[in-house]
Structure formats: structure tokens, C-alpha cells
Amino acid sequence: MKILVSGLCGFMGKEVAKLALAGYRGSELAAGVDAFATGAEEVPCAKTFADADKDVDCIVDFSHHSCTNDLLAFAT
């Protein structure tokens, strides 16, 4: 399962990323979205959903509530 983590650079996003990078239960960390991305992340991480990789099976969201509308538009 290819996972996108919204809020990848936050504490919980990093924890989910560790599990997915380790292949927990067949998962694969495919991408991330975080306004605070630096480019040093282990996977492609966009600063906005408009720039995010759309080829994912699942979105795990640990972002700020202000991102909800963009997240829902991306997911649909």
C-alpha cells in the first residue's frame, strides 16, 4: 500500500514515516505533504497538495486543521 503522509515533518508524521519506510505490514511511504518541507526528507515531500504525488493508495493526515479543504480536494 502506497502511503502519503500529510504533515510529514511533524512529530506524528515522522513516526508514521518510520513505520512505512520499514515496510510495516506491507506499507510503502510514497510521498509526503508538509508546508515546512526542506527537501531533506527521505521521500518526495511537496509543500502543497497541488504539487503532491497523486499515485497513492492511502493518505495519513497529521496536518494542521487549516489544510483540511486542500486535503479533501486532493483526496477526491
For each residue, the residues with C-beta under 8 A, 3 or more apart:
1: 26 27 28 57 58
2: 28 30 55 56 57 58
3: 16 20 27 28 29 30 56 57 58 59 60
4: 30 31 32 33 52 53 56 58 59 60
5: 8 13 16 17 20 29 31 32 33 59 60 62
6: 13 32 33 34 49 59 60 61 62 63 67 71
7: 10 12 13 33 34 61 62 63 64 67
8: 5 13 14 17 32 33 34 37 41 43 45
9: 13 14 32 34 36 37 38 41 45
10: 7 13 14 34 62 63
11: 14 15
12: 7 15 16 62
13: 5 6 7 8 9 10 16 17 32 34 60 62
14: 8 9 10 11 17 18
15: 11 12 18 19
16: 3 5 12 13 19 20 60 62
17: 5 8 13 14 20 21 29 32 42 43
18: 14 15 21 22
19: 15 16 22 24 27
20: 3 5 16 17 23 24 27 28 29
21: 17 18 29 42 43
22: 18 19
23: 20 26 27 28
24: 19 20 27
25:
26: 1 23
27: 1 3 19 20 23 24
28: 1 2 3 20 23
29: 3 5 17 20 21 32 42 43
30: 2 3 4 43 53 55 56
31: 4 5 43 44 45 46 52 53 56
32: 4 5 6 8 9 13 17 29 37 41 43 44 45 46
33: 4 5 6 7 8 37 45 46 47 48 49 52 63 67 74
34: 6 7 8 9 10 13 37 41 45 47 63
35: 47 48 67
36: 9
37: 8 9 32 33 34 41 45 46 47
38: 9 41
39: 45
40:
41: 8 9 32 34 37 38 44 45
42: 17 21 29
43: 8 17 21 29 30 31 32
44: 31 32 41 53
45: 8 9 31 32 33 34 37 39 41
46: 31 32 33 37 49 50 51 52 53
47: 33 34 35 37 51
48: 33 35 51 52 70
49: 6 33 46 52 67 70 71 73 74
50: 46 70
51: 46 47 48
52: 4 31 33 46 48 49 74
53: 4 30 31 44 46 56
54: 74
55: 2 30
56: 2 3 4 30 31 53 59
57: 1 2 3
58: 1 2 3 4
59: 3 4 5 6 56 71 74 75
60: 3 4 5 6 13 16
61: 6 7 71
62: 5 6 7 10 12 13 16
63: 6 7 10 33 34 67 68 71
64: 7 67
65: 68
66:
67: 6 7 33 35 49 63 64 70 71
68: 63 65 71 72
69: 72 73
70: 48 49 50 67 73 74
71: 6 49 59 61 63 67 68 74 75
72: 68 69 75 76
73: 49 69 70 76
74: 33 49 52 54 59 70 71
75: 59 71 72
76: 72 73
